[in-house]
Amino acid sequence: MLRYALRRMLLAVPLLFGLSVLSFVYVRLIPGDPITAMLGVNSNPTVVAQLRERFGLDRPLLSQYGDWLAGMVHGDLGVSFRSQIPISTIIVDRIPATLQLAGAGLVVTLLIAIPAGVAAGMRPGSRLDSMITSATLFGLAVPAFFLGTLLMMLLALKLHLVPSQGYVPFADDAAQSMRLTVLPALTLGLAISPYLARLTRSAVVEVAQEPFVPFARAKGLAQRRISIGYVLRNALPSLVAALGLTIASLMAGSIVVEALFNWPGMGRLVVGAVTERDYAMVQALVLIYGALFIVVNLAGELAQGLLDPRVRLT
């Protein structure tokens, strides 16, 4: 297990380095200039030149990348071009809101996807399987912003069951915070659950074909016990790996949901930084989201290897 874990962690190093290069190059491919976006198109050329020199944008790209990478290694994310506030300070303020939304969205996803995937996988080819498969295909085709808009119109504007927008920290008012979290979390969970449900169905179908499942039925065991104690238990390693990808998808999907529901998290920060051409903020956020994806996926693979010794041999 230790050798398997070391191999996987060593593979993450070049991925992180490549991600840093891509995030640095990506922001420089965005149309427009950050200084012009900050001051306006009719800004004084002398002031523009001074600011470009101040932020190091007049230096060669390789030199800019080297300084930025050195700062990232030492935990310095840089300073926002727009607000002149350290990026780490801004991100720390936004993390609790994003974690609250992602955590609530994960609960919704698990409550929908796991039962649906198990029910479809235990009866492949049945009418229930066809209904669930069709529903997941439809869910994969519906964009999150469209789904969120429909839920907002139905649950908030028409039925008045939950607020349409807003955010209150959980520590300030737990009840109101949860009420405001319902709609964005439901949107996020419904958008991600079809993906996990299909993965769950595939894992359950594969395990259900093993010889011990018909043997358990021949012994007269109840279907519920077979589904939970035999099939779901043996499908757990594959589901753990899929759960890692699901959590990463929740973090990425929160960008659209936060922008739609005016949620003050990291996702909304990404949208604002791209709009304002804040190079330092965009490249830091792209690197953070990418690193989170790699780390969560790595944790899922390590957990799968811990649960299933066969994985460690690959």
C-alpha positions as CSV (number, residue, x, y, z in Angstrom):
1,M,0.0,0.0,0.0
2,L,2.8,2.4,0.8
3,R,4.5,1.8,-2.6
4,Y,1.1,2.4,-4.3
5,A,0.5,5.6,-2.4
6,L,4.0,6.9,-3.2
7,R,3.6,6.1,-6.9
8,R,0.3,8.0,-7.0
9,M,1.7,11.0,-5.1
10,L,4.7,11.2,-7.4
11,L,2.5,11.2,-10.4
12,A,0.7,14.2,-9.0
13,V,3.9,16.3,-9.0
14,P,4.2,16.7,-12.8
15,L,0.4,17.3,-13.0
16,L,0.7,20.2,-10.6
17,F,3.6,21.6,-12.5
18,G,1.8,21.3,-15.8
19,L,-1.3,22.9,-14.2
20,S,0.8,25.9,-13.1
21,V,2.0,26.4,-16.6
22,L,-1.5,26.1,-18.1
23,S,-3.0,28.5,-15.5
24,F,-0.3,31.1,-16.2
25,V,-0.6,30.9,-20.0
26,Y,-4.4,30.7,-19.9
27,V,-4.9,34.1,-18.3
28,R,-2.6,35.7,-20.9
29,L,-4.8,34.3,-23.6
30,I,-7.9,36.2,-22.3
31,P,-8.7,39.1,-24.6
32,G,-7.9,42.5,-23.2
33,D,-5.4,44.1,-20.9
34,P,-5.8,44.1,-17.1
35,I,-4.4,47.6,-16.7
36,T,-6.8,49.0,-19.4
37,A,-9.7,47.1,-17.8
38,M,-8.7,48.7,-14.4
39,L,-8.4,52.3,-15.6
40,G,-10.6,52.4,-18.7
41,V,-9.9,52.7,-22.4
42,N,-9.2,56.5,-22.2
43,S,-6.6,56.1,-19.5
44,N,-3.3,58.1,-19.5
45,P,-0.6,56.0,-21.4
46,T,2.0,57.1,-18.9
47,V,0.0,55.8,-16.0
48,V,-0.7,52.6,-17.8
49,A,3.1,52.1,-18.4
50,Q,3.8,52.8,-14.7
51,L,1.3,50.3,-13.6
52,R,2.5,47.7,-16.0
53,E,6.0,48.2,-14.6
54,R,4.7,48.0,-11.0
55,F,2.9,44.7,-11.6
56,G,5.8,43.3,-13.6
57,L,3.7,42.9,-16.8
58,D,6.4,44.6,-18.9
59,R,8.9,41.8,-18.1
60,P,9.4,38.6,-20.2
61,L,6.8,36.0,-19.6
62,L,9.4,33.4,-18.5
63,S,10.6,35.8,-15.8
64,Q,7.0,36.6,-14.7
65,Y,6.3,32.8,-14.5
66,G,9.4,32.1,-12.5
67,D,8.6,34.8,-9.9
68,W,5.0,33.7,-9.6
69,L,5.9,30.1,-9.2
70,A,8.5,30.9,-6.6
71,G,5.9,32.8,-4.7
72,M,3.4,30.0,-4.9
73,V,5.9,27.5,-3.5
74,H,6.3,29.8,-0.5
75,G,2.5,30.3,-0.1
76,D,2.4,33.7,-1.6
77,L,-0.5,33.9,-4.1
78,G,0.2,37.5,-5.0
79,V,-1.9,40.6,-4.9
80,S,-5.1,41.3,-6.7
81,F,-4.7,43.8,-9.5
82,R,-8.2,45.3,-8.8
83,S,-8.4,45.6,-5.0
84,Q,-4.7,45.6,-4.1
85,I,-5.5,43.1,-1.4
86,P,-3.5,39.9,-0.9
87,I,-5.2,37.1,-2.8
88,S,-4.8,34.6,0.1
89,T,-6.8,37.0,2.3
90,I,-9.6,37.2,-0.2
91,I,-9.8,33.5,-0.8
92,V,-9.8,32.6,2.9
93,D,-12.8,34.9,3.4
94,R,-14.6,33.0,0.5
95,I,-13.8,29.4,1.4
96,P,-16.5,28.9,4.2
97,A,-19.3,29.8,1.8
98,T,-18.0,27.5,-0.9
99,L,-17.4,24.6,1.5
100,Q,-21.0,25.1,2.9
101,L,-22.5,24.9,-0.6
102,A,-20.3,22.0,-1.7
103,G,-21.1,20.0,1.5
104,A,-24.8,20.6,1.2
105,G,-24.7,19.7,-2.5
106,L,-22.8,16.5,-1.7
107,V,-25.5,15.4,0.7
108,V,-28.2,16.0,-2.0
109,T,-26.1,14.1,-4.5
110,L,-25.6,11.1,-2.3
111,L,-29.3,11.0,-1.3
112,I,-30.3,10.9,-4.9
113,A,-27.6,9.1,-6.8
114,I,-26.7,6.1,-4.6
115,P,-30.3,4.8,-4.1
116,A,-31.1,5.4,-7.8
117,G,-27.9,3.7,-9.0
118,V,-28.3,0.7,-6.8
119,A,-32.0,0.3,-7.7
120,A,-31.2,0.5,-11.5
121,G,-28.1,-1.8,-11.2
122,M,-29.9,-4.5,-9.3
123,R,-32.6,-4.8,-12.0
124,P,-30.7,-4.2,-15.3
125,G,-33.0,-4.1,-18.3
126,S,-36.2,-3.6,-16.2
127,R,-38.7,-0.8,-16.5
128,L,-37.2,0.9,-13.4
129,D,-33.7,0.7,-14.9
130,S,-35.0,2.3,-18.1
131,M,-36.7,5.1,-16.2
132,I,-33.7,5.9,-14.1
133,T,-31.3,5.7,-17.1
134,S,-33.5,8.0,-19.1
135,A,-33.7,10.4,-16.2
136,T,-29.9,10.5,-15.7
137,L,-29.4,11.1,-19.5
138,F,-31.9,14.0,-19.3
139,G,-30.2,15.3,-16.2
140,L,-26.7,15.2,-17.8
141,A,-28.1,17.2,-20.8
142,V,-29.7,20.0,-18.7
143,P,-27.2,22.9,-17.8
144,A,-26.9,23.8,-14.2
145,F,-27.8,27.4,-14.8
146,F,-31.0,26.4,-16.6
147,L,-31.9,24.0,-13.8
148,G,-31.2,26.6,-11.2
149,T,-33.4,29.1,-13.0
150,L,-36.3,26.7,-13.1
151,L,-36.0,25.8,-9.4
152,M,-35.8,29.5,-8.5
153,M,-38.9,30.3,-10.5
154,L,-40.8,27.3,-9.0
155,L,-39.7,27.0,-5.4
156,A,-38.8,30.7,-4.6
157,L,-41.0,32.9,-6.9
158,K,-44.1,30.8,-7.4
159,L,-44.4,28.6,-4.2
160,H,-42.4,30.9,-1.9
161,L,-40.9,27.9,-0.1
162,V,-37.3,29.1,0.1
163,P,-35.5,32.4,-0.5
164,S,-34.2,32.9,-4.1
165,Q,-30.8,34.5,-3.2
166,G,-28.6,35.5,-0.3
167,Y,-26.1,34.2,2.1
168,V,-25.8,34.3,5.9
169,P,-22.8,32.6,7.7
170,F,-23.8,29.5,9.5
171,A,-22.2,30.8,12.7
172,D,-24.4,34.0,12.7
173,D,-27.8,32.4,12.1
174,A,-27.9,28.6,11.5
175,A,-31.6,28.4,10.6
176,Q,-31.5,31.2,8.0
177,S,-28.2,30.0,6.6
178,M,-29.7,26.6,5.9
179,R,-32.8,28.1,4.3
180,L,-30.6,30.2,2.0
181,T,-28.5,27.1,1.2
182,V,-31.4,24.9,0.1
183,L,-32.0,26.2,-3.4
184,P,-28.3,26.4,-4.6
185,A,-27.5,23.1,-2.9
186,L,-30.5,21.4,-4.6
187,T,-29.4,22.9,-7.9
188,L,-25.9,21.7,-7.5
189,G,-26.9,18.2,-6.2
190,L,-29.4,17.7,-9.0
191,A,-26.8,18.7,-11.6
192,I,-24.1,16.3,-10.3
193,S,-26.2,13.3,-9.2
194,P,-26.9,11.9,-12.7
195,Y,-23.2,11.4,-13.2
196,L,-22.7,9.6,-9.9
197,A,-25.9,7.6,-10.4
198,R,-24.6,6.2,-13.7
199,L,-21.3,5.3,-12.1
200,T,-23.1,3.6,-9.2
201,R,-25.3,1.6,-11.6
202,S,-22.2,0.4,-13.6
203,A,-20.4,-0.7,-10.4
204,V,-23.5,-2.5,-9.1
205,V,-24.2,-4.3,-12.4
206,E,-20.6,-5.5,-12.5
207,V,-20.7,-6.8,-8.9
208,A,-24.2,-8.3,-9.4
209,Q,-22.8,-10.6,-12.1
210,E,-20.4,-12.2,-9.6
211,P,-21.3,-15.9,-8.6
212,F,-21.8,-15.1,-5.0
213,V,-24.9,-13.0,-5.7
214,P,-27.0,-15.8,-7.3
215,F,-25.7,-18.1,-4.5
216,A,-27.0,-15.6,-1.9
217,R,-30.4,-15.6,-3.6
218,A,-30.4,-19.4,-3.7
219,K,-29.8,-19.4,0.1
220,G,-33.1,-17.5,0.4
221,L,-31.6,-14.2,1.6
222,A,-33.8,-11.1,1.4
223,Q,-33.2,-8.8,-1.6
224,R,-32.4,-5.9,0.8
225,R,-29.7,-7.8,2.5
226,I,-28.2,-8.9,-0.8
227,S,-28.3,-5.3,-2.2
228,I,-26.6,-3.8,0.9
229,G,-24.6,-6.5,2.4
230,Y,-23.2,-8.2,-0.7
231,V,-23.5,-5.9,-3.8
232,L,-23.1,-2.4,-2.4
233,R,-20.4,-3.6,0.0
234,N,-18.3,-5.1,-2.9
235,A,-19.0,-2.1,-5.1
236,L,-17.8,0.3,-2.5
237,P,-14.2,0.6,-3.7
238,S,-15.3,1.7,-7.2
239,L,-17.8,4.1,-5.6
240,V,-15.2,5.7,-3.4
241,A,-13.1,6.5,-6.5
242,A,-16.1,7.9,-8.2
243,L,-17.0,9.9,-5.1
244,G,-13.6,11.7,-5.4
245,L,-14.5,12.8,-8.9
246,T,-17.9,13.8,-7.8
247,I,-16.5,16.1,-5.1
248,A,-14.2,17.7,-7.6
249,S,-17.2,18.2,-10.0
250,L,-19.1,19.8,-7.1
251,M,-16.3,22.3,-6.6
252,A,-16.2,23.1,-10.4
253,G,-20.0,23.2,-10.7
254,S,-20.3,25.6,-7.8
255,I,-18.8,28.3,-10.1
256,V,-22.0,28.5,-12.1
257,V,-24.3,28.0,-9.2
258,E,-22.7,30.7,-7.1
259,A,-22.9,33.2,-9.9
260,L,-26.6,32.4,-10.4
261,F,-27.6,32.6,-6.8
262,N,-25.3,35.5,-5.8
263,W,-23.4,33.2,-3.5
264,P,-20.3,34.9,-2.1
265,G,-17.9,31.9,-2.6
266,M,-14.8,31.2,-4.6
267,G,-16.8,30.4,-7.7
268,R,-18.3,33.9,-7.9
269,L,-14.8,35.2,-7.3
270,V,-13.6,33.3,-10.5
271,V,-16.4,35.0,-12.6
272,G,-15.5,38.4,-11.3
273,A,-11.8,38.0,-11.8
274,V,-12.2,36.8,-15.4
275,T,-14.5,39.7,-16.2
276,E,-12.1,42.2,-14.7
277,R,-9.0,40.7,-16.3
278,D,-7.4,40.3,-12.9
279,Y,-4.5,38.1,-14.0
280,A,-3.1,37.4,-10.6
281,M,-6.5,36.4,-9.2
282,V,-7.5,34.2,-12.1
283,Q,-4.2,32.2,-12.3
284,A,-4.3,31.7,-8.6
285,L,-7.9,30.4,-8.6
286,V,-7.3,28.2,-11.6
287,L,-4.3,26.6,-9.9
288,I,-6.2,26.2,-6.6
289,Y,-9.2,24.5,-8.3
290,G,-7.0,22.3,-10.4
291,A,-4.9,21.3,-7.3
292,L,-8.1,20.5,-5.4
293,F,-9.2,18.3,-8.3
294,I,-5.9,16.4,-8.3
295,V,-5.8,16.1,-4.5
296,V,-9.4,14.8,-4.2
297,N,-8.9,12.4,-7.1
298,L,-5.7,11.2,-5.4
299,A,-7.5,10.7,-2.1
300,G,-10.2,8.7,-3.9
301,E,-7.6,6.4,-5.6
302,L,-5.8,5.8,-2.3
303,A,-9.0,5.0,-0.5
304,Q,-9.9,2.6,-3.3
305,G,-6.5,0.9,-3.1
306,L,-7.0,0.6,0.7
307,L,-10.4,-1.1,0.3
308,D,-9.5,-3.3,-2.7
309,P,-6.0,-4.9,-2.7
310,R,-6.4,-5.8,-6.4
311,V,-6.1,-2.1,-7.3
312,R,-2.7,-1.8,-5.6
313,L,-1.3,-4.3,-8.1
314,T,-2.0,-2.1,-11.1
